[in-house]
Amino acid sequence: MARRLHAGRKSAGESSGGNAEGEKDKMNEISAPWRADVIQDFARSELFERTFQEGMDLVEETAAYLDGAGRQESKLLSRNAALAYASESMRLTTRLMQVASWLLVQRAVREGDMAADAACDDRYRLAAEEVCRGGEENAAGDLPAGLQALLERSERLYERVRHLDRRMYVEADVEQAPNPVISQLDRLKTALGAF
C-alpha cells in the first residue's frame, strides 16, 4: 500500500511537470529504507510511549481548564489581559493540536495502520510554527497562573516534538555534503592503485 501511495504521489508530480518534485521523490526513494527503520524504531520506543501519554494528558488537562477554571478566570481579567488570554489560549490549543496530530501519526505507524514511508509526507510535519513558537512575553504576567503553566508545559512539549520531527523527517531529506578528506583518500587510492 505504501508503494501505491508513493507511486501515486510520483505520478501526480510527473503529470504536473514538477521536475523538483521528481527529484524529491528520487531522494525519498533512496533514503526511505533507512528512514523507515528509524521511524519504526521510534514508534515502538519507550520515548514515544511517554511522549504520547504526556501529549494526550496535556490535551485533556488543557480542555478541562479552558472549559472550567480558565473560563471563570478569564471573566475577571482587564480588557487587555482578556485579549492576551484569548490570543494565548488559541496559541495553546493550536500548539497542542499540532503535537497531538504528529503523535497520532506516529501511533498509526506503530500499530501498522500507516506505512513508515507514508508518514514522511510533508502534510504530516508540524505546521503553524510561527503561531506555535511565538508568544506575548509582555502580557504573560497578566494571565492566570493556570494558563501560564499550561503554556509553558505545552511549549516544552512542542519543542521536543519539533526536534524529533526535524531529526526523523526534515533533516533526513537534506543531502550531506561529501567529506573532502574521504574524497581525497579515494583519489589517492585510485592514483596509487594504478601504479
C-alpha positions, 0 to 999 in steps of 0.5 A: 500500500505504501508503494501505491501511495508513493507511486501515486504521489510520483505520478501526480508530480510527473503529470504536473511537470514538477521536475523538483518534485521528481527529484524529491521523490528520487531522494525519498526513494533512496533514503526511505529504507533507512528512514523507515527503520528509524521511524519504526524504531521510534514508534515502538520506543519507550520515548514515544510511549511517554511522549504520547501519554504526556501529549494526550494528558496535556490535551485533556488537562488543557480542555478541562481548564479552558472549559472550567477554571480558565473560563471563570478566570478569564471573566475577571481579567482587564480588557487587555489581559482578556485579549492576551488570554484569548490570543494565548489560549488559541496559541495553546490549543493550536500548539497542542493540536499540532503535537497531538496530530504528529503523535497520532501519526506516529501511533498509526505507524506503530500499530501498522495502520500507516506505512513508515514511508507514508508518514514522511509526507510533508502534510504530516510535519508540524505546521503553524510554527510561527503561531506555535513558537511565538508568544506575548512575553509582555502580557504573560504576567497578566494571565492566570497562573493556570494558563501560564503553566499550561503554556509553558508545559505545552511549549516544552512539549512542542519543542521536543516534538519539533526536534524529533520531527526535524531529526526523523523527517526534515533533516533526513531529506537534506543531502550531506555534503561529501567529506573532502578528506574521504574524497581525497583518500579515494583519489589517492587510492585510485592514483596509487592503485594504478601504479 
